[in-house]
């Protein structure tokens, strides 16, 4: 896979992330000029989980985004569809529960989590609105959703400069530091093709979440979206039937 405009095949996207897993976190730090640490701290603050809470960290990859929750005594589940990513994370943090799962058909019961979060992974899902509905299903009424995703800079000149960086500088840097530069060409294109802040906010609202709001970071390069599951929500399975607390099988990374 090397074109974000094509329909995303989960098996191909997963294989791409399997391939880049060993150096993924280091490469991200380089390409973001060290900003990933700040972005993740802001997400953790927005989730506002307390010790004993149960948090779903979707598209968690190697678990870097899950570590602050575990360190704070939060029961975090790191879920991703890339087994390669999960294995790397499990070797580094065996105390965290790493579960393989598809964002569009999550292997968790209804109303299982106090909060659900996904950072820089929603745009890699083949049906992102379905993923939003699934996160709604597994989150408790009154629970929180926090999404960090690349977005569109709000200042035209900054947007132009950023696009030039994505399509020219980022692949060139990835060639130097990554074992799979083509994967970062795809990632750059997926960022450019992703909807802007207001469009994503609209998807979140249409998926059934309430109190939707977002905060721009770095002039809109990244947006952190927040929402709450209404107390009276009735959710449905991926097949379209209503369900209350039905548990699905899950698979842990070894």
Buried (B, 14 or more C-beta within 10 A) or exposed (E): BEEBEEEBEBEEBBBBBBBBBBBBBEBBBBBBEEBBEEBBEBBBEBBEBEEEBBBBBBBBBBBBBBBBBBEBEBBBBBBBBBBBBBBBBBEEBEEBBBBBBBBBBBBBBBBBBBBBBBBBBBBBBBBBBBBBBBBBBBBBEEBBBBBBBBBBBBEEEBBEEBBEBBBEEBBEBBEEBBEBBBBBBBBBBBBBEBBEBEEBBEBBBEBBBBEBEBEBBBBBBBBBBBBBBBEEBEBBBBEEEEBEEEEBEBEEBE
